[in-house]
Amino acid sequence: MKSAIVLCIGILVAALCGCRDTSTPPKQAVLYCSVDQDIAKPIVEAFEKQTGIKVLARYDSEASKTVGLVQKLRNEAAHPAADVFWSNEMVYMIRLAREGLLQAVNENPAADAVYPWTGTITGPQEMWRGFALRVRAIAYNTKKVTKEQAPKKLEDLLDPRWKGRIVMARPEFGTTGGDIASWFAHYGPDKAKEILRGLKANDVRFVDGNSMSAQAVADGRAEIGLTDSDDAYAQQREKNPVGFNYLDQGGEGVLTIPNTVALVKGGPHAAEAKALYEFLLGKKVERMLAGSDSHNTPVRPEVAKDFPQYAIGHPLKIDYEKVADQIGPALDACKEVFKD
């Protein structure tokens, strides 16, 4: 009888052990990404294929571009869910670094994090790194505005001839707020506020995002639109009647907007996060972004030489940290000027 009981117990233990899952959990990283999903997804898939690491990606909506994910990272600071933040701009990334929400990577950032006209495009202790640039642009409807007539400088938009004919994205979200902050950093607050008042006098209209600004120009609902270069390229890809000039600030150059990437401090998958971070900063990704519908300008000269059509001829020399300093005053000024 004893032997039978022992045998039964042995069988039961064996069965329980056989049911236990002893396999290694799959490697994964959680990515928050404000880059358009159709642009970012092939890059994420390339990383997964190369490394075998699964990426759980969360993207931002057009209406709350970038700012929505930034606020989510702030809300989750005590218990981070994300490992990596890939942003389509630099201002809010700088602010996250200042708030202590990003992980230091390197005491001495690599030399290739320096771009000739902006100086460094990496944060202190490499809390973030920049790569693959876009630029601010003035889109115009080619059926209503000739290439010769089209505004080329920010100041050109203040000409009364454009009254009621201009659209731009709401500055609370996306790159528009950072662009306006760059006016405050470049021109000084007094001149920047004068420009805002001039836009109001010209009855500028607001839409919910840069892609919608470019779309309004394509549809003929506006003749001129402030937007980003990738949104203007998107309209041209669809063969819509949209041309664009880089939005030059006072003849001194156009604001360049890097993609930025950072490790989230306290993220749950440290090793996988570092692998994704390094992949996004690689030459392969800059090449993919330049060849994508976004047509980003590569930072690395050895990649940029293969995409001369996307070279930025006259970039604005500006300190991104100073632009980040001005985002609060810039948004406050927008609220005051456009409050009616």
C-alpha positions in Angstrom: 0.0 0.0 0.0 2.8 2.4 0.9 4.6 1.7 -2.3 1.4 2.5 -4.2 1.0 5.8 -2.4 4.6 6.8 -3.1 4.2 5.8 -6.7 1.0 8.0 -7.0 2.8 10.9 -5.4 5.7 10.5 -7.7 3.5 10.5 -10.8 1.7 13.6 -9.5 4.9 15.5 -8.9 6.2 14.5 -12.3 3.0 15.7 -13.9 3.2 19.0 -12.1 6.8 19.6 -13.1 6.0 18.7 -16.7 3.3 21.4 -16.8 5.5 24.1 -15.4 6.8 26.7 -18.0 10.6 26.7 -17.7 11.2 28.6 -20.9 13.1 32.0 -20.9 10.7 35.0 -21.1 10.9 36.6 -24.5 13.2 39.6 -24.8 11.3 42.9 -25.3 11.5 46.7 -25.0 8.8 49.2 -24.6 9.1 52.2 -27.0 7.2 55.5 -26.8 7.4 57.1 -30.3 6.1 60.4 -31.6 7.4 59.8 -35.1 4.6 59.0 -37.5 3.8 55.3 -37.3 4.1 54.7 -41.0 7.7 56.0 -40.9 8.8 54.4 -37.6 7.2 51.0 -38.0 9.6 49.6 -40.7 12.5 50.7 -38.6 11.1 49.0 -35.5 10.6 45.8 -37.6 14.2 46.0 -38.9 15.4 46.1 -35.3 13.2 43.2 -34.3 14.5 41.1 -37.2 18.1 41.9 -36.5 18.0 41.4 -32.7 15.1 39.1 -32.0 13.9 41.6 -29.4 10.2 42.3 -29.5 9.3 46.0 -29.4 6.0 47.1 -27.8 5.5 50.4 -29.4 3.1 53.2 -28.4 2.6 56.0 -30.9 1.2 59.5 -30.4 -1.8 61.0 -32.1 -1.5 63.9 -34.5 -3.6 66.2 -32.4 -1.4 65.7 -29.3 1.8 65.2 -31.2 4.8 64.6 -28.8 3.3 66.4 -25.9 0.9 63.5 -25.1 3.7 61.0 -24.7 5.8 63.5 -22.8 3.0 63.9 -20.3 2.6 60.2 -20.1 6.3 59.8 -19.2 5.9 62.4 -16.5 2.8 60.7 -15.1 4.6 57.3 -15.0 7.9 58.7 -13.5 7.5 56.7 -10.2 6.9 53.5 -12.1 8.1 53.8 -15.7 6.4 51.6 -18.3 8.6 52.8 -21.2 12.2 51.9 -21.9 13.0 54.2 -24.8 11.5 57.5 -26.0 12.0 58.3 -29.7 10.8 61.8 -30.3 10.3 63.8 -33.5 11.8 67.0 -32.0 14.2 68.2 -29.3 12.6 70.8 -27.1 10.5 68.4 -25.0 13.3 65.9 -24.8 15.5 68.5 -23.3 12.8 69.3 -20.8 12.5 65.7 -19.8 16.2 65.5 -19.3 16.1 68.5 -17.0 13.3 66.9 -15.0 15.5 63.9 -14.3 13.3 61.4 -16.3 16.0 60.2 -18.7 18.9 57.9 -18.1 22.5 59.1 -18.5 24.4 57.0 -21.1 27.8 58.5 -21.5 29.9 61.1 -19.6 31.6 62.1 -22.8 29.2 61.9 -25.8 30.6 60.8 -29.1 32.1 63.3 -31.5 29.5 62.4 -34.2 26.8 63.9 -31.9 28.1 67.4 -33.1 26.5 69.0 -36.1 28.4 71.9 -37.7 25.9 74.6 -37.4 24.0 73.8 -34.2 26.9 72.6 -32.1 26.1 69.7 -30.0 22.9 67.7 -30.5 23.2 65.6 -27.5 22.3 66.3 -23.9 24.5 66.4 -20.8 25.9 62.9 -20.1 24.2 61.8 -23.3 20.8 61.8 -21.7 19.5 62.2 -25.3 20.9 62.2 -28.8 19.8 63.8 -32.0 19.9 62.4 -35.5 18.1 62.6 -38.9 16.9 66.2 -39.3 13.7 67.8 -40.6 13.2 71.5 -41.2 10.4 74.0 -40.7 8.8 74.9 -44.0 6.4 77.4 -45.7 4.1 75.3 -47.9 2.1 77.0 -50.7 -0.6 76.0 -53.1 1.0 75.9 -56.6 -2.3 76.6 -58.3 -2.8 79.8 -56.4 0.8 81.0 -55.6 3.7 81.0 -58.0 7.2 80.0 -56.9 8.3 83.6 -57.3 5.5 84.9 -55.1 5.8 82.3 -52.4 7.1 83.5 -49.0 10.6 82.5 -48.2 11.2 84.1 -44.8 9.1 84.3 -41.7 8.8 88.1 -42.1 7.3 87.6 -45.6 4.2 86.1 -43.9 3.4 89.5 -42.3 2.8 91.1 -45.7 -0.9 92.2 -45.9 -1.2 90.4 -49.2 -1.4 87.1 -47.3 -4.2 88.3 -44.9 -6.7 85.4 -44.4 -4.7 83.1 -46.5 -2.3 81.4 -43.9 -2.8 78.4 -41.7 -0.5 76.9 -39.0 -0.7 74.2 -36.4 -1.8 75.0 -32.9 1.5 75.8 -30.9 0.5 73.7 -27.9 1.6 70.5 -29.6 4.2 69.1 -31.9 7.0 71.2 -33.4 5.1 74.4 -33.9 5.6 75.4 -30.2 9.3 74.7 -30.5 9.5 76.7 -33.7 7.9 79.7 -32.1 10.3 79.2 -29.1 13.1 79.4 -31.5 11.8 82.8 -32.7 12.1 84.0 -29.0 15.6 82.6 -28.8 16.7 84.0 -32.1 15.0 87.4 -32.4 14.5 88.1 -28.7 11.1 88.2 -26.9 10.1 91.7 -28.2 10.6 91.0 -31.8 9.1 87.5 -31.5 5.9 88.9 -30.0 5.8 91.5 -32.8 5.8 88.7 -35.3 3.0 86.9 -33.5 0.9 90.1 -33.5 1.6 90.4 -37.2 0.4 86.9 -37.8 -2.8 87.7 -35.9 -3.3 90.9 -37.9 -3.1 88.8 -41.0 -5.9 86.5 -39.6 -3.8 83.4 -39.4 -6.0 80.3 -38.9 -5.1 77.4 -36.6 -5.5 73.6 -37.4 -4.8 70.5 -35.3 -1.3 69.6 -36.5 1.3 70.2 -39.2 0.0 67.5 -41.5 -3.4 69.2 -41.4 -1.7 72.5 -42.2 -0.1 71.0 -45.3 -3.4 69.3 -46.2 -5.3 72.6 -46.0 -2.8 74.1 -48.5 -3.3 71.0 -50.8 -7.1 71.3 -50.6 -7.0 75.0 -51.4 -8.6 75.9 -48.0 -5.4 78.0 -47.5 -2.8 79.3 -49.8 0.1 79.3 -47.3 0.8 77.0 -44.4 3.5 76.7 -41.8 4.5 73.1 -41.4 7.4 70.6 -41.3 9.3 69.4 -44.4 8.1 65.8 -44.0 4.4 66.9 -44.2 5.1 69.0 -47.3 6.9 66.0 -48.9 3.9 63.8 -48.1 1.6 66.1 -50.1 4.0 66.1 -53.0 4.1 62.3 -52.9 0.4 62.3 -53.4 0.9 64.6 -56.3 -1.0 67.4 -54.7 -0.4 71.0 -55.7 2.0 71.8 -52.9 5.4 73.5 -53.1 7.5 74.6 -50.2 10.3 76.8 -49.1 12.4 76.4 -45.9 11.1 78.8 -43.3 14.1 81.2 -43.0 14.3 83.4 -39.9 15.3 86.9 -41.0 17.7 85.6 -43.7 19.8 83.9 -41.1 18.7 80.4 -41.7 16.1 77.7 -41.1 15.4 75.8 -37.9 16.6 72.2 -38.1 14.7 69.7 -36.1 16.4 66.5 -35.2 14.8 63.2 -34.2 15.9 62.5 -30.7 16.2 59.3 -28.6 16.7 58.6 -24.9 16.6 55.8 -22.4 13.8 56.3 -19.9 15.2 56.3 -16.3 14.1 53.2 -14.5 12.7 51.5 -17.6 12.0 47.8 -17.0 14.1 46.3 -19.8 17.6 47.9 -19.5 19.6 45.7 -21.8 17.0 45.5 -24.5 16.5 49.3 -24.2 20.2 50.0 -24.7 20.2 47.8 -27.9 17.2 49.7 -29.3 18.8 53.0 -28.4 22.0 52.1 -30.2 20.2 50.8 -33.2 18.2 54.0 -33.6 21.4 56.0 -33.6 23.0 53.9 -36.3 23.8 54.7 -39.9 21.2 52.2 -41.1 18.4 54.1 -39.5 19.5 57.5 -40.9 19.7 55.9 -44.3 16.2 54.5 -43.9 14.8 57.8 -42.8 16.4 59.7 -45.6 14.9 57.2 -48.1 11.5 57.2 -46.4 8.6 59.5 -47.3 9.9 61.7 -44.5 13.2 62.4 -46.3 15.1 63.4 -43.2 18.5 64.9 -43.7 21.2 62.6 -42.3 23.6 64.0 -39.6 26.5 61.7 -40.5 28.4 63.1 -43.5 29.1 59.6 -44.9 25.3 59.0 -45.1 24.4 62.6 -46.1 26.6 62.4 -49.2 24.3 59.8 -50.7 21.3 62.1 -50.3 22.4 65.5 -51.6 18.8 66.4 -52.6 17.9 66.7 -49.0 20.9 68.9 -47.9 20.0 71.9 -45.9 21.7 74.9 -47.5 21.3 77.6 -44.9 20.6 76.2 -41.4 20.0 78.5 -38.5 22.8 78.6 -35.9 21.0 78.3 -32.6 21.4 76.6 -29.3 18.6 74.0 -28.7 19.0 74.5 -24.9 18.1 78.1 -25.3 15.1 77.2 -27.5 13.9 74.9 -24.7 14.3 77.8 -22.2 11.8 79.8 -24.3 9.0 77.3 -24.8 7.1 78.5 -21.7 7.3 82.2 -22.6 6.5 81.4 -26.2 3.4 79.5 -25.4 2.3 82.1 -22.9 2.7 84.8 -25.5 0.7 82.8 -28.0 -2.2 82.5 -25.5 -2.1 86.2 -24.9 -1.8 87.4 -28.5 -4.4 84.9 -29.9 -6.8 84.9 -26.9 -9.7 86.5 -28.8 
